[in-house]
Amino acid sequence: MPLEDKLKIAIGADHAGFEYKEILKDFLANYEIKDFGTHTADSVDYPDFAHPVASAVESGEFHFGILVCGSANGVAITANKHQNIRAAICWENELAALCRQHNNANIICIPARFVSTNVAKEMTTTFLTTAFEGGRHQNRVNKISC
């Protein structure tokens, strides 16, 4: 991505991730963010938010996605149904770096019930600022899609 481009981020969450989504939106105020919901803490179905975020990244309209739910499993499973989406569950900063460096992940999935808001912010920063290493990893990434 050219440096002159403003990073565009799609974000979404279910009810368990709603609070973290709101915190991350404020934290990422310098980026162009589109919030795909949910917009309350009322119980909802995570695919209703994971699919639109994944579609927005898949289409190229957004550079990256952020999905938050209780465990991050549901949103990751859902997002990874989309072609060319590599959604990675991260619960510590090193994983956020490695999923970008080695897997060229384009969506970070955060388990709100298992990490603090500070860890969520740190991982998000790392995810958005870490480059894909390419090289031997590119060959592996090329083999992911069915």
C-alpha positions in Angstrom: 0.0 0.0 0.0 1.5 3.4 -0.9 2.2 5.6 2.0 0.0 8.4 0.7 -3.1 6.0 1.0 -5.0 6.3 4.2 -5.5 2.9 5.7 -9.1 1.8 5.4 -10.4 -0.6 8.1 -13.6 -2.5 8.3 -14.7 -3.4 11.9 -17.4 -5.5 13.3 -18.4 -7.3 16.5 -21.2 -9.3 18.1 -22.7 -8.4 21.5 -19.7 -9.9 23.4 -17.3 -7.7 21.4 -19.4 -4.6 21.2 -17.6 -2.7 24.0 -14.1 -3.6 22.6 -15.2 -2.5 19.1 -16.2 0.9 20.4 -12.9 1.2 22.2 -10.9 0.2 19.2 -12.9 2.7 16.9 -11.9 5.5 19.2 -8.3 4.2 19.4 -8.1 4.1 15.6 -9.6 7.5 15.0 -6.7 8.5 12.6 -7.7 5.7 10.2 -10.7 5.5 7.9 -13.0 3.2 9.7 -16.4 1.7 8.7 -18.4 0.1 11.5 -20.4 -2.9 10.3 -22.1 -3.3 13.7 -23.4 -4.4 16.1 -24.4 -1.1 17.5 -25.6 -2.3 20.9 -24.8 -4.9 23.5 -28.0 -6.8 22.8 -27.6 -10.4 21.8 -27.0 -10.9 18.0 -25.6 -13.5 15.6 -21.9 -13.0 14.8 -22.1 -14.1 11.1 -24.3 -11.0 10.5 -21.3 -8.8 11.2 -18.4 -11.1 10.2 -19.6 -11.6 6.6 -19.9 -7.9 5.8 -16.5 -7.2 7.2 -15.0 -10.1 5.3 -16.8 -9.0 2.1 -15.5 -5.5 2.4 -11.9 -6.7 2.7 -12.3 -9.4 0.1 -13.6 -6.8 -2.4 -10.5 -4.6 -1.8 -12.7 -1.7 -0.6 -10.9 -2.0 2.8 -7.3 -2.9 3.5 -7.9 -4.7 6.7 -10.6 -5.9 9.0 -11.1 -6.2 12.7 -13.6 -8.7 14.2 -14.4 -9.0 17.9 -16.5 -11.6 19.7 -16.2 -13.5 22.9 -13.8 -16.2 21.8 -13.0 -14.9 18.3 -13.6 -18.4 17.0 -17.0 -17.7 15.5 -16.0 -14.6 13.6 -12.8 -16.2 12.4 -14.6 -19.3 11.1 -17.1 -17.2 9.3 -14.7 -14.7 7.8 -12.4 -17.5 6.5 -15.2 -18.8 4.3 -14.5 -15.9 2.0 -11.9 -16.3 -0.7 -8.6 -14.5 -0.1 -9.5 -13.8 3.5 -7.0 -14.8 6.1 -8.6 -14.1 9.4 -6.4 -14.8 12.4 -7.3 -15.3 16.0 -4.9 -13.4 18.2 -4.6 -13.3 22.0 -1.1 -11.9 22.4 1.0 -9.4 20.5 3.5 -11.9 19.1 0.6 -13.7 17.3 -0.6 -10.4 15.8 2.9 -9.9 14.3 3.3 -13.4 13.1 0.0 -13.6 11.4 0.9 -10.6 9.3 4.6 -11.6 8.7 4.0 -15.2 7.8 0.4 -15.5 6.8 -0.4 -12.1 5.3 -3.5 -12.1 7.5 -6.0 -9.4 6.5 -8.4 -9.7 9.4 -7.5 -9.8 13.0 -10.0 -11.6 15.3 -9.9 -10.6 18.9 -11.4 -12.7 21.8 -12.9 -10.0 24.1 -13.5 -12.5 26.9 -9.8 -13.5 27.0 -7.7 -10.3 26.5 -7.7 -6.9 28.1 -8.5 -3.8 26.2 -4.9 -2.7 26.4 -3.8 -6.0 24.8 -6.5 -5.6 22.1 -5.1 -2.1 21.3 -1.5 -3.4 21.3 -2.3 -6.3 19.0 -4.3 -4.1 16.7 -1.5 -1.6 16.3 1.0 -4.4 15.6 -1.4 -6.0 13.1 -1.9 -2.8 11.2 1.8 -1.8 11.1 3.5 -5.2 10.5 4.4 -6.0 6.9 4.1 -9.4 5.3 7.6 -10.9 4.8 6.8 -12.6 1.5 9.6 -14.9 0.3 9.0 -18.5 1.4 5.8 -17.4 3.1 4.3 -16.2 -0.2 4.4 -19.8 -1.6 2.5 -21.0 1.5 -0.1 -18.3 1.3 -0.6 -19.1 -2.4 -1.6 -22.6 -1.4 -4.4 -21.6 1.1 -7.3 -21.0 -1.3 -9.4 -23.9 -2.5 
